[in-house]
Amino acid sequence: MAGKGGTGKTSIAAMLAHVLADNGYNVLALDTDSVPNLAQSLGVPADEASSIVPLVLNERLVEERTGARPGEGWGVLFSLTPRVDDIAERYGVAVRPNLKLVVVGSINASRQGCLCPAIALARAFLRHVLLRERDVVIVDAEAGAEAFGRGLAEYFDLMLCISEVTVKSISVSLKLVELARQLEIRENVIVLNKVTDYTRASALYRKVVGERIPFHVVRYDENLVRLEYEGKPVTELSEDSPFRVDVTRLAQALIPGFR
């Protein structure tokens, strides 16, 4: 899940994770934002969510696996291939029996730079789960192009670029698709979110993008706005909620074998 800030990618990531789990998939959700909040949208209790330490800020874990602590400075030797095969099991939060969350976090201190122990651990972990997990891995990425610049988006099968129905937001999505293609991501889809008028939204999209990139629509849902205002998870939406219905249709269109 990529997109500019405020487009609703975290809500869509959470809803998609539950929709797939409802249909028998084993889902691993990863939050790679510098301000992680996927846990709340998934339904992790607030006290538990607030106590989760992102992997890249877990200095003991980073040092244990790479041989160096974050922020130790340039010239420090550390492993670029740390052991990561047990991280999902040890540090994942079980949201439900077939849905687990790992808060990876992002690099939010300039002194750490692009090549540091924390980012080495994050890249190794993402590479492991994207290449080894048999079912579905959903990554809620940092807003904007951060994931692409850090090289964290390699090995994805599909990028969903979440966009609002504005020229600016759709144009940002176009740039992110270009970056995704440079990393050889196999399939890219733009999702127009918070749509109130399908005809106007699709007309604007075709004006800006044309037919180059497929798109899907997720309708505006006042109930989702209320839940987010109250800090409640997406699972409290009813089965006939426009948001839930449209994310389910998105899964049906994009996920092979979805029932």
Buried (B, 14 or more C-beta within 10 A) or exposed (E): BBBBEEBBBBBBBBBBBBBBBBBEBBBBBBBBBBEBBBBBBBBBEEEEBEEBEBBBBBBEBBBEBBBBBBBBEEEEEBBEEBBBEEBBEEBBBEBBEBBBBBBBBBBBEEEBEEEBBBBBBBBBBBBBBBEEEEEBBBBBBBBBBBBBEBBBBBBBEEBBBBBBBBEEBBBBBBBBBEBBEEBEBEEBBBBBBBBEEEEEBBEBBEEBBEEEBEBBBBBBBEBBEEBBEEEBBBBEBEEEBBBBBBBBBBBEEBBEEBE
